[in-house]
Amino acid sequence: MRISVFALTLFAVSFFQMKAFSQLTIKGRVVAEQSLEALSFVSIQIKNTSYGTISSYEGFFSLFIENKYIGDSVIFSFMGFESKTVAIQDFSKISVIKLKPTSIMLDEVKVVEKDPHLIYKNFYSIVDSYRKSKSGYFGKTFFSLSSFNGILPVEIIEGLYNCEYTDNSGIANANLKMGRYGHDSNSYFYSLNTSDILINYKLYSTDDNTYLPLWPGKMSLNSIKKNYIITARTGGTNSYIIYTFKAKDKNIFSGSLTFDIATKKIVKVALLIEKPQKSVFAPINPQHRLELLNIDIQIVYNPQNLQHIKYITVNYDIDYFSSEQTMKINTKALFLLFHEGASYIDPVFTSDPCLSNDYERILAVGFDSVFWKTNYNLPLSDKTASAFDYLVKHGSTVNFDINQEFKIEDKEHFNLMPWSEHQRIKWSDFNHNSKDFGIREKKINTPNNYYTPADLYNIDFSFMVNPIRTEGENFRYISNTFFNRRKSYYFLEKDEKTLALVNILFDMNNVEKNTMDSMLMVDNTVFNRGIVEQACIRANNNTINIIKHTDRGRDFEKLKEINRTYLQKTGIDNISLFARKYKEVVLDNETSADSDYNIGTALLLKKDYIGAILHLTKALETSTNNSQKRDIYYNRAVAFIELNDIPKAKRDLQNAINLGDVESQKLLDKIEDR
């Protein structure tokens, strides 16, 4: 497995005041004392705290120091080397940090146990203790990923996460606070879900529902004996036991586990697999193919607290084949828990954004350059800086000095469309693959056969609020109004009036978002989630009322009335943009019963049960089709049940039964005793 190809220009440790943030930043390089060889992934932690970082592949480090820590010290720890403590105020005199190797010699390494039965038993006892542990912890976590095709950069991703950890799972959950990325537009490779694959691995769980191969920590004792050859030896002046496990199957991990004898804790887990027959990755384009060459994972525990993980690295090599090119991809990823016990305030979405990868998450939560610089605790290497320069010229970058349009090959466009006066919703922005049926099909009418009222249409608007805490403990906010392309669909008749209505609703939601922003800043010493929730409720209620008032945009005079209201607030004339040719109400070919039925069932989805009952009742008054009446009775009964008006529900179900509806009989039987 290749190690990092990053290269940095050597610089001395620096010590300077960050006046804007009332912080100090220490930067430097960690090397071995005699050879001066750079030491990668050295643990660097402020003494008696859970805050710190690690050194980069070339040994460089960067760490913000708050004023309250200026009189403290920093501990440098690395397996196989003696720890070193340096006073923060002494950094101005030091050029590099030199760590002294431990005195262990090769002939001091010895086999711990020759009895295979005891080796397997002891090894299993170690992993099983983590598997049974219910302890958890959390902290601010840095994620980085870089992919290169030979020497050319393909993608770079960096993110700040809130992560939850458990002893038995490793990373149990992760929420992105903020991030940035760059990608080469000439390449087709995207490591979209590397972070998700690692988060879902569950290190010591026997659950094999994972994309990654198994290792002994996820197996029973009998399975370990069946699939592995394990040996044990000492290391680190006999303070460690190193268990080496060799897989008999090409599709599971081999590797090693280092165990600290004194604390009875795991120090490190190393996993490696080469050319597995089953790949954990798949190409975005089904016409492409790839061959996974190897995966190398390192789980390293915190030297200052061996119960908890310090960082995880994932390296893999892939041969990627497309009709345009063949690429040799090397990807390196890192999860670093740099501040245990601390957390950011997570971004708030008022509707599930359905974000499927790091690219989409980064675009959705916004970016604040001051916040990023304050929390970014790894030095940007010369190679990484050069890679971003390359991606600016030959691809796209987001949240760097130059921002370009988001491009991704597996999606027609980004899932969340942000509000903009220069960008309007088009019919092509709706998800036309959500359902596969026509409005006139009879089966769309009853929830029992899985065609729910939602099948008519769904227009999903939402707010995103990302609270940023300043050094003065006040808040500022990144916020946005989104139209969710993936969740929105429309299977009623489409025309320009309806499109004008949809964009008016988008503008209305953004007006409510702007009001929410102003209210949040009234008292910026706290983040009041209630303000966000109330803004969401107002926007949802306005959406329902506007749809009802304009008869889904079909009443052109009322649509123009609503348009005038939001033209005054936004300066955007959606009637002129989409529906200027309409001079009067156009009723299409739907009957009044059809219209009320469609609106009523849509309101049923939105849990506006009273509104649904009103429209369904109007539909019954004008409908002449017994099949339609049967379905109207059924849906109105569902609304009555939700309102706990069981007698009326039973009456409607009986009417539907009289019209020959079998499903109504089933539902009536369920509620008979209520």
PyMOL commands that set and color helices and strands:
alter all, ss='L'
color gray80, all
select helices_A, chain A and resi 67-69+88-93+106-108+116-132+194-199+216-218+221-227+358-365+369-375+382-394+427-429+442-445+447-449+453-455+496-520+529-549+556-570+574-578+592-605+609-622+626-642+646-658+662-671
alter helices_A, ss='H'
color red, helices_A
select strands_A, chain A and resi 14-18+23-32+43-46+52-54+60-66+73-77+84-87+97-99+136-149+152-166+170-184+228-235+240-247+254-260+265-274+289-302+305-321+326-340+348-349+395-398+416-418+457-458+461-469+475-484+489-490
alter strands_A, ss='S'
color yellow, strands_A
deselect
rebuild
show_as cartoon
